[in-house]
Amino acid sequence: MPNFNGVIDISHHNGNVNLTTAKADGIVGVIQKATQGQRGADPTYARNRGRAATAGLLWGAYHFGTGSDGVRQAENFLGVVGNRAGLLVLDLEPNPTGPSMSLEEARAFVTHVREKTGHFPGLYSGHYIKQLLGTNSDPILAKCWFWLAQYGPTPVVPPNWPTWTMWQYTDGAFGPEPHSVRGIGRSDRDMFNGDETKLRGFWASETS
């Protein structure tokens, strides 16, 4: 089954985006940064959520994890997005401005989201999760669907997951083409492991 290149992830760094134009360029789903740490919130989240709804796009939200209490971070995230915001994701990567989230804090985060929503969130990560786990497995994080960040030609999945569900193949500069989306410009773009019909079914199953 072919991979579907119809998902983007955005944050305030993308500025004033036109999601109607992005839809016309083949985008079907948008995952927006909502929160960071225990108190941070992305100022463009509510605005872009409204724009995505107007454009008829699938919607999701992610939380940038930091080195602090995982349950409190999950509460911050759910307080901003609500329990039925669309796809929910934990972004687990090195924090350039302070301590990075640990495996223990990540487990606490995803478990709390599962308790409150009925679904484990997705886990977005790349070399950081490979560094943290090595050849080991983590049975809690393995319950999260996996969103790989890797800007090379071939996705390499950590042993903790049988495959990737989504693959961020470019950050708008590195990785395979295309790097940009009309209405947004250069941006993170994401493959889905399946066709558009499977993507829509997956999105629905994670938000029901």
C-alpha positions in Angstrom: 0.0 0.0 0.0 1.5 3.4 -0.9 2.3 6.0 1.7 0.1 9.1 1.7 1.9 12.5 1.8 -1.0 14.6 3.1 -0.2 15.6 6.7 1.7 18.6 8.1 2.6 19.7 11.6 2.8 23.4 12.5 3.4 25.8 15.4 3.7 29.5 16.0 7.0 29.3 14.1 5.0 28.9 10.9 3.5 32.4 11.3 0.2 33.3 9.6 -0.8 30.1 7.7 -3.5 29.7 5.1 -5.0 26.3 5.7 -7.6 26.6 2.9 -4.8 27.0 0.4 -2.9 24.1 2.1 -5.9 21.9 1.6 -6.0 22.8 -2.1 -2.4 21.7 -2.2 -3.3 18.2 -1.1 -3.1 18.5 2.7 -5.7 16.4 4.6 -4.6 16.6 8.2 -2.9 19.2 10.4 -1.2 18.6 13.8 -0.6 21.8 15.7 1.7 22.5 18.7 -0.6 23.2 21.7 1.5 23.2 24.8 5.0 22.9 26.2 6.0 21.9 29.7 3.7 22.5 32.7 2.4 26.0 31.7 3.4 26.9 28.2 0.8 27.2 25.4 1.2 28.0 21.7 -0.5 31.3 20.9 -1.6 30.2 17.5 -3.3 27.0 18.5 -6.9 28.2 18.9 -6.7 30.4 15.7 -5.4 27.6 13.6 -7.8 25.1 15.0 -10.6 27.3 13.8 -9.0 27.7 10.4 -8.6 24.0 10.0 -12.3 23.4 10.9 -13.3 26.0 8.3 -11.1 24.3 5.7 -12.5 20.8 6.5 -9.1 19.4 7.6 -8.5 16.6 10.1 -7.1 18.1 13.3 -4.5 17.0 15.9 -2.5 18.5 18.7 0.9 17.9 20.2 2.7 18.7 23.4 6.4 19.4 23.6 7.7 17.5 26.6 10.2 19.0 29.0 12.1 17.6 32.0 9.4 18.1 34.6 6.4 16.3 36.1 4.7 14.3 33.4 1.2 14.3 34.9 1.2 18.1 35.3 2.3 18.4 31.7 -0.5 16.2 30.6 -3.0 18.3 32.5 -1.6 21.4 30.8 -2.0 19.8 27.4 -5.6 18.5 28.0 -6.6 21.8 29.6 -5.8 23.6 26.3 -6.9 21.0 23.8 -9.8 19.2 25.6 -10.3 15.4 25.7 -11.5 15.2 22.1 -9.3 17.5 20.2 -8.4 15.1 17.4 -5.2 13.2 17.3 -3.1 13.7 20.5 0.7 13.4 20.4 3.6 13.7 22.8 6.7 15.3 21.2 9.7 13.6 22.8 12.9 15.2 21.7 15.8 17.1 23.2 14.8 20.4 24.8 17.1 23.2 23.6 16.0 25.6 26.4 16.2 23.4 29.5 16.0 19.8 30.8 14.6 17.2 28.4 11.8 14.8 29.2 12.8 11.5 30.7 11.3 8.1 29.9 9.7 8.1 33.3 8.1 11.5 32.7 7.0 10.4 29.2 5.3 7.3 30.7 3.5 9.4 33.3 2.3 11.8 30.5 0.9 9.1 28.1 -0.7 7.1 30.9 -2.5 10.2 32.2 -3.7 11.1 28.7 -5.0 7.5 28.4 -6.8 7.7 31.7 -8.5 11.0 30.7 -9.3 10.3 27.1 -9.4 6.5 26.6 -6.6 6.6 24.1 -2.8 6.5 24.4 -1.4 9.5 22.4 1.0 9.1 19.6 4.7 9.4 20.4 6.7 11.6 18.1 10.5 11.1 18.3 13.6 10.4 16.4 17.2 9.9 17.5 16.3 10.9 21.1 14.0 7.8 21.7 16.6 5.6 20.0 19.2 7.1 22.4 17.0 6.6 25.5 15.9 3.0 24.7 18.9 1.6 22.9 18.1 -2.0 22.2 15.6 -2.1 25.1 11.9 -2.0 24.9 9.3 0.1 26.9 6.0 -1.7 27.3 4.1 1.6 28.2 5.4 3.7 25.4 4.9 0.8 23.0 1.2 1.3 23.4 1.5 4.7 21.7 1.4 4.8 17.9 4.8 5.9 16.6 5.5 9.1 14.6 9.1 8.9 13.4 11.2 12.1 12.9 14.0 11.3 10.4 15.1 13.3 7.5 16.7 10.6 5.4 15.5 8.5 2.5 14.5 5.4 4.5 12.6 5.3 7.8 14.4 3.4 10.6 12.1 2.4 13.4 13.3 1.6 17.0 12.7 -2.0 18.1 10.0 -0.8 20.5 7.5 -0.5 17.6 6.8 -2.9 14.7 6.5 0.0 12.2 5.9 3.7 11.9 2.4 5.2 11.6 3.6 8.6 10.5 7.0 9.7 9.3 8.2 13.4 9.4 10.5 13.1 6.5 11.4 16.8 6.2 11.6 19.9 8.3 11.3 22.1 5.2 15.0 22.1 4.6 16.4 18.6 5.0 15.1 15.3 3.8 13.3 14.2 0.6 11.2 16.6 -1.4 8.7 18.2 -1.3 9.7 20.6 1.4 6.9 23.2 1.2 3.1 23.5 1.1 1.2 26.3 -0.6 -0.3 28.6 2.0 2.4 27.8 4.5 5.8 27.7 2.7 8.6 25.5 3.9 7.3 23.3 6.7 7.4 20.0 8.4 5.7 17.4 6.2 4.6 13.9 7.2 4.0 10.6 5.4 1.2 8.3 6.6 1.8 4.6 6.4 -1.1 3.8 4.1 -3.4 5.5 1.7 -5.8 8.4 2.3 -8.7 6.1 3.2 -6.6 4.3 5.8 -5.5 7.7 7.2 -9.0 8.9 7.6 -10.0 5.6 9.3 -7.0 5.8 11.6 -7.8 9.4 12.6 -11.4 8.5 13.3 -10.5 5.5 15.4 -8.1 7.6 17.6 -10.7 10.3 18.2 -13.9 8.4 18.8 
